[in-house]
Amino acid sequence: MSLWQALFMGLLQGASELFPVSSLGHAVLVPSLLRWSFKQTDPSFVPFLVLLHLGTATALLVIYRHEWVAIIRGFFTAAVRGEMRTDSERLAMLLLVGTIPAATLGVFLENRIKSLFTSPYEAAAFLVVNGVLMLGFEQLRRRTERRAAVASESRDEQESHFAQAERISFRAAALVGACQALAFFPGISRSGITIGGGLIAGLRHQEAARFSFLLATPVILGAGVVEVPQLFANGVPVGEYLAAAVLSGVAAYASARFLLRYFRSGRLDPYGWYCVAAGLASLALLRFSL
């Protein structure tokens, strides 16, 4: 992969990872649609993508640095004490539970997961599926809000139906974690499907996005420990790839700031329609150009 291609992929990754549009799906599709000589079957492709994701995780660590200090402290305090007394301690354990599904799937199905990154057709098809899921999550969320409006007499009562991330159940955290595991399929957005899972768990968009971004960090860091060392092989342009990762982090920082403001009132629908259209268009282009 040339320098400009690596930088382009870094920018694409950072800009799209936190949006509910699947950065992995785009990363698998772009080389084929642009007819790059670089192939997704190259052994360095998946480690390169993981390195770009580490750029994203770094941006999230910067944004949530104070929360992560409290979460890490809360985790060890609760583990030693044997009980949770503060919101930070509870959030730490919720994130642990939410991380287990993706970590387990990654360990036991690593080779099968990597094989999914070689097919642009599958990535395009899953992109359509992702769009349908985003639209479905919004429909479920609207039904929940309508039921809350019917059952409540005041706005304060309606707001009480929606929880903070620290207050969701451990079953809900496991549900969101299971949703995150589905993002191993290129085309299924990790942020989109975990935000959707958060909506089902009773969170509002902004709080669901916060929980999604926090949940992403340990999974990405774990994947980095496994995959990135493979880049230190003969012939791999590590310097170029690191530059791309830095660019990915900068783009992810800007994306996260935008999305946290957007989800104060914004919804998943626009991204759902985009994914359906982009997936169908990609399938058509792949069919007639390859």
SULVENTA-V193956 format. One record per helix or strand of 2 or more residues. SS is the DSSP state (~ for helix, > for strand). FROM is the first residue (numbers start at 1). TO is the last residue. If there is no record, write none. Layout:
# SULVENTA-V193956
SS	FROM	TO
SS	FROM	TO
This chain:
# SULVENTA-V193956
~	3	16
~	23	33
~	44	63
~	65	81
~	87	108
~	110	118
~	120	151
~	155	159
~	165	167
~	170	184
~	190	200
~	205	231
~	238	262
~	269	289
